[in-house]
Amino acid sequence: MLWGVENQPVFGRVVLISGPEGLLAERAVARFVEQARTERPDASVTKVEASTLDAGALTEVTGGSLFAEASVVVVENLADLPPDLVDHVLALVATPVDDLALALVHSGGNKGKGLLDKLKKARVQVVDCPAIKPWELPQFAVAEARRAGGRLEPSTAATLVGALGNDARGVAAAVRQLLADADDATITDAAVRRYFAGRADVTSFNVADAVMAGRRNEALGQLRWALENGVAAVLLTSAMASGLRNMGKYLDARDARIRDADVARQIGVPPFKVRDLSKWSRDWTPRGVALALQCVARVDAEVKGASGDPEYSLEAMVLEVSSHHGRRPDGSFGG
């Protein structure tokens, strides 16, 4: 069942689709119309902007069609509904029409909140479309791939989001494009980098790689550029944590004296990344990695709300993590 209540038809009911995430709202509307047409294939479908309605137009669109006994009506941008129509809409909720499936779409916010509150008090069915938070986008990308019958690993999803920024619609479109070109319905890290690494001037993984390689000043410059170009702070901490975890795994696997290809499979990284890890590992110790990970975990919490200045926290992260990299003049490690 599309609306979470089994065996409950959409005709004779009003559904409120509410929230700021436009992509989710569009999909909710599409599912609503699809279910209504499944129930009543003869139904007419009308989409109308709330701002264009008056009492006569509202009565006309909700009163049925001359050519169809049932009507599916989607009123978009409900916040712009003329105030004098509020009672008309509430009457449709209070006295539902058996041949009408009515969806009201509101983007959230304070405008039109009075009507929203009244609708919820009247116990209309609500489909929430909350904003997808930046740190949720990799998980969203994984779900998009699964939804389309494909596969996307979380680490690869993070690479994709790091290249595209925090745009859910763009991420969804990229997943569809990558799956269309994938031979086995699996989106690989190499494919993401081939198609989308150039879409952003700098990605979160470029910053992390510069830190892991000991290029502190370069990392700081790339960090500032990334933030200016809309790369979400949480993606930067995620990439840094991923790079450090990969280094920790590599340091463990290296002691086993296995081939690079086997190391790549064991760690879960592309083969080219093993070469980077091998080069960088000369200046990392397990203790240095552990201390750096503690720093990144703290900063991750800060950029998710514990700190009022994410940019400062991220710069401090780059400096502190860099302090655990490299040998001192006496040959000892910084970590």
N, C-alpha and C positions, 0 to 999 in steps of 0.2 A: 504494500500500500504506500502511495507516494507521500502521504501526509502524516504517517506515523500512527494512524488509527485504522486498524483493519476493518474492511467491509463497510466503511463509511463513505457514501457517495459525495461528490462535490456539488451536485445540484441541490438546490434548496438550502445552501449554506453560503456564508460569507467568510472568505479567508483573508487575513491581513498578512502581507509579506513586508516585513519591517527590518531595516538595518542598513548600514552604510556601504556594505560590500556589493557593488553593482553587479559583479559577475555572478555571485550567488543569487541575487535577486532575479536576474535574468533567467537563470536556470530554474528557479522556483516557479516563475511565471510559465516557462515552457512546460514544466512537468504538470502544472495545474491545467493548462490548455490541453495537453496530451491526454490526461486522465479524463477530462470532461468530454473530449471527442471520442474517447474509447467508450464512455458510458452512453453518449448520445451522438452517434456519427452524423446525424442530421443537423446538429446545432450550428448556429451562426457564431462567429467569433468577432468581437469588436474590442479594439484597444483605443482608449481615449485619454487625453491629458486632462487632469482635474481642473486646471485653470481655464479650460475652454467650455466648461459645463455651466449651464444655468438650470433652473428647475425643469423647464420643458425638455432640454436636451438629456438630462439625467433620466427623466421619466421615459423618454423615447428609447434610449439605449438599454434600459433595464426592463422595458415592457414587452420584449419579444420582437420578432421579425415577421414581416408579412410572408416571408418565404421559408421560415423555419419555426417549428413549435418551441424549440429550446434555444437559449442564448447563453453564450459565454462572454462575460464582460470583464475587462481588465482596466481599472482606473489607475493610471500612473501618476507619480508625483503628487500623492495625496496631500502633502503639505500645502500645496497651492490651491486646494479646494476653496471656493468662495464660502465665507462664513455662513451665509444664509442657506447653504445646502447641507449643513451638518445634521440638522434634524431629519432631512430626507434620507441621508445615508443611514442614520441610526434606525429609522423606520424600516429600512430594508433588512437590517439585522434583527430587529424585533419581530418582524413579520416576513420571514423568508418566502420567496416565490419558488415553487417546486420546479419550474422550468428555467430557473436562472442560476448560473454558477458565477458568482461575483468575487473577483480578487481585487483588493485594494493595496497599492504599493506605496510605501513610505520609506524614505531614505534615512530615517532617524533624525536626531537633532531636536531642537526645541520648537521649531516652526511646526504648527499643527499638532503639538503635543496634547492639547486639550481634547481633540478628537481621538487621538490614539488612546488616551486614558479611558475615554468613554467606551471605545470599541472593546478594549480589553476587559473593562468592567462588565460589558454585555457578553463576555465570554466567547468572542469570535475565535476561530482557530488561528493561531499565530505561527508563522514560519519565520524564525529569526535568521537574519543574514548579517552576523557581526563582522566587523572589519577583521581581516586576516593579519595578525601581528607579524612583524618582520621575522621574528625567530620561529614562527610557525610555517613560514613559506617552504622550507625544505620538506617538511612533513606533508604539506599541501601538494607539492610536486610529486612525491611518492604516491599519494592517494590518487592524483590525476592519472598517473601512468597505470595504476591498478584498475582504475575506472574504465580506462580505454583498452584493457586487456593486455597491458604490457608490464614491464618490470623496470624499476629504477631504484638503485641502492641509495640509502640516505647520504653517503659521502658524495656520490655523484650528483644528487639533488642539491647538496650544499654548493658544489662547484657551479651548477647551473644558476642558482639564485645569486651567487656571488658575481657572476658575469652580467646578469640582467638587472639586478637591483630589486627593490621591494615592490614589484608590480605584479599582482596576482594574475591579472589578465594576460600579461606578457609571458609569465611563467607557464600558464596553461596552454597558450598558443605554441610555445617552444616545445613543450612535452608532446603535443600532437604532431608537430613537424618532425621531431626526432624519431618518434615511433613510426611515422609514415616511411622513413628512410631506413629503419632498423631491419636487419635480415631476420632476426629471431625474436622480435618484440621486446628486446632488451636495450635500454639506453646506456651506453658505455661512457666512461669518463673521457675517453679519447674523442668520441663523437661530440660531446658537449663542448670540449675545448676547440675542436675543429670548427664547429658552427658558430659558437657564441662568445668565445674568449675575447674576440675583437670588438664586441658590442659595448664594452665599457673600457674607458681609458686605463683603468686599473681595477683589479678585482681583489676581493678579500684574500684570496690565495696568493696573489703576488706579494701582498704585504707580509703574510706569514712566511713565504719562502725567503724573502729578504732577511727577516729576523733569524730564521733557522740557519741561513748562510753566513750570518754575522755582519750583514751590511746594515748597520743600525741607521745611519743617516739616510740611506736610500729608503729604508722602511718607513721612517718618519715622513719623508716627502710623499711617498705613495699613500700613506695613511691619510694625510691631509687632502690629497687629491681625491682619494676614494670617498671621503666624507663630503667633499664639495660636489661630487657627482652622484650623490644619493645612495651610496652603498650603506646598508643598515649597519648600525654599530654591532648588533648581535651576530651578524654574519662574520664580522671581523674577529670577534672573540671565538666564534665557532671554528673558523679556519685556523686560528692560532692553536686552539686546543687539538684540532685534528692533526696538525703538523707535529705537535709535541708527542701525541700518542703514537703516531707512526714512527717517530724517532725512538721512543721507548721500546716499541715492538722490534724495531730493527736492531737495536743494541742487544736485545735478548737473542734474536734469531742469528745474528752475526756470529755469536759464540758457538753456534751449532755447526758452523762450517758447511752450510748447504748452498746450493746454486742460487744465483740471483732470481731465476725464474721461480724456484720453489719459495724463496723469500717473499717474492711479490704475492704469490698465492696465499702464503701464510699470514702476511700482514694485511692483505686486501687492498693493494695499491697496483697501479699499472707498472709494467716493467721499467719504463723510463724513470719513474719516481725512485726506484731502488738505487739507480745511479746517483741521483741527487742525495739520497739518504746516506749512501756510502761515503760520498765526499764530505758531507756536513758532519758525519758522525765522529770525525777526528777531533772535533771541538765540543763534543757533548758527552756528559757522563750521566748514568742513571739518576744520580742525586740531583744534578743540574736540571734534568728533565722534570723530576718530581717537584722541585721547588718552583720551576716555571709554570707547571700545571696548576699549582696552588694559587699563584698570582692570577692566572687567566680565569680560574673559577671565581675568584673574588671580583675581578673586573666584570665578568659576565653578569654577576648579580647586580653590580653597580649600574651597568648600562640598561638593565631591565627594570630600573626604578629606584634602586638604593642610592643613586647619586644624581645630583642635579646637573652635572656637567660631564656627559658621556665622552666628549672629545678629550677633555683633560684626562679622564680615566684611561682612555685608549692610548694616549701618548705615554702616560706613566707605565702602562702595560708593556709597550714596546721597549722602553728603557730598562724596566726591571727584568723582563725576559732576556733581553740582550746581555744583561749583567751576568747571566748564568752560562753564557756562551764564551768559548775561547780559552786559551792558555795565558796565564800570567807570565811575565818575563822569567820567573824562576822555574817555569815549566809546569807549575800546578794549574788546575782548572779554575775558572771563574765560578763554576757551580759548586 
